[in-house]
Amino acid sequence: MGRVVLVTGVSRDTGRRFARAAAADPSVERVIGVDVVPPRGDLGEVSFVRADIRNPVIAKVLAKEDVDTVVHMSVIATPGSAGGRGMMKELNVIGSMQLLAACQKSATIERLVVKSTTTVYGSSPRDPAMFTEDMGPKRLPSSGYAKDVYEIEGYVRGFARRRSDVAVTMIRAANVIGPHVSSPLTNYFRLPVIPRVLGYDPRLQFLHVDDLLRVLHHAVVTGTPGTFNVAGDGLLTLSQAVRRLGRPSVAMPRFAVGRLGATMRQARLSDFSPEQLGFLTYGRGVDTTRMRTELGFEPTYSTAEAFADFCREVTGAPLDGAGRG
Amino acid sequence: MAEEASEDAVVIPIASGARSGRGSRGARHTTDPKSERETEPEATAEPPTAAEPPTAGIPAAEWLTAVQDAAGEVFGDDWERRLAELLAFLRRRLEGDYEIDDYGFDRELTERFFMAALRPIAEKWFRLEVRGLENIPAEGGALVVSNHSGTVPVDGLMTMLAVHDHTGRFLRPLGADLVFKLPVVSSLARKSGATLACTEDAERMLSGGDLVGVWPEGFKGIGKPFSERYKLQRFGRGGFVSAALRTGVPIIPLSVVGAEEIYPLVGNVPSLARLLGVPYIPITPFFPWLGPLGLVPLPSKWILEFGEPIRTDAYAAAEADDPMLVFNVTDQVRETIQHTLFDLLRDRGGVFG
């Protein structure tokens, strides 16, 4: 008897790839992919259910298919791809709440895996060098993706309290990078000239997209409960990353970078949000001891190797617009 | 007595300083050999003519020896290896092919650039004298606690240099959050090995076996008026002691004499400081009156003395939560530094002596 896994957010690339990989695992009996829009790529053996997780229909899917494992990875980082910030918040927060409500009602669910992000720790000059899972942000996020994730994590913790029989694994992934990954940060590195904040050299930590897929799979298979930072070993500074990429960069004062980001957002060239500006000013590092000792996971790519893999794609292929899609 | 003291003191070798001192100029010199070598091929193409008629200008062989002599002058005897090393270093920097640690510490940049730039200042300007080096453990975590003075935290930089040059270890300073808020300063601080002075980072570094430096007086120490020189301010809330107790590392008191006189702080502009969000705007007898010239520190004579380590491994880690114990150890460290400061002042004689 294998597991029945429900994956949210399969119409996006990482969600689709994860669902396909899970379906190929012999210990998994069936994979059900859920999203609002049909996926563009091939889903393979994954059965797709077109459903909006903001809608109670999701509860029926959970019950009908006897789902025992839910993998929630439909948290959107960019308002551009969702059609505006209001829509993004709606999809992220209300969607997660509905999904958790459905999970709470479900009699069959045993495991819940949530793909969160280290963005919840924020970026500020008062940050410790390395965040452990027990630490919170120094300043609560006031808007955007970080705030959504912070709220979602709160709801997930609430769910874990109410349904203590369900093993809840929260994966706080560092910035995901890799060939053909589209995220605010990868789009930033795809700019022909990279704007930097004058006088600051943030520390960055990356997680290769293959490692993200592997850690989610690992969590589904092992069902280790808890919150885990997941990132490649080591760090890079932004100046180092730009040099390794071989792209020119221009340093300008923080307000000018913010203004430029807003202009680029309006021109739909790149999503350059305020919290990303904070990240590119102060950077962030997370401690991954618990990932090794408790979760028992070892990423194959270090931060530098993951970035090198991304560089190969960026410098090898010609620039395609802002790299969206 | 004074002679004995100077014998105990480890005298910094001048030779190494002279070499590194010129290292920064070497970067400029490297362009000369290159441009001169470009002229070399046409000359060697017709060696007999170049050597015989004096009208053909300076012969190639002489050019070559001149270049070699110049390179030898800049880099020393094994100039070829040194030049290759310098070029390799520049290439690594330009390609981002170097490593940083969890705190953003860039070892190569610190050793080859920051330290090389500070060394002549320490040796020639402040004539640093370092005592009690045997108190710094060769390995394992330890907490160096120092007095803080000088309007600008030059004493921290000098301590880092002294520790590195005499023991080969890197002192990892803990800085106030203002340091990490300011542009330029923040990135330089992380690259040279500093991190934020918070419990998490302090304990992380100490349990990782690093040699950590704290200046518990903080801005109260460096920003105090000249009239209060060598009077220790309050030692924070003793957070450094609880970090040492929790990790069981020794506390090494460090007394620095000389930093107080580099920029005598005689005034402050509190309203402007508040406006800019900095702890103070210094006014010295020379700054801002002399403009940039006022930024040149006075050449006071410096003495650094590392005191006997105060062991904390006898206490249980849980005792770090005992405020009385923390206060007592804090006082002990403070008293040790204060008394050593008075002794060193008596020893030093004149400010510029």
Interface residues (C-beta under 8 A of the other chain):
Chain A: P125 R126 D127 P128 A129 M130 T132 M135 V197 L198 G199 Y200 D201 R203 G234 L235 L236 T237 S239 Q240 A241 V242 R243 R244 R254 Y282 G283 G285
Chain B: R93 L94 E95 G96 D97 Y98 E99 I100 D101 D102 Y103 G104 D106 D177 F180 K181 L182 P183 V184 V185 S186 S187 R190 K191 T195 L196 C198 E200 D201 R204
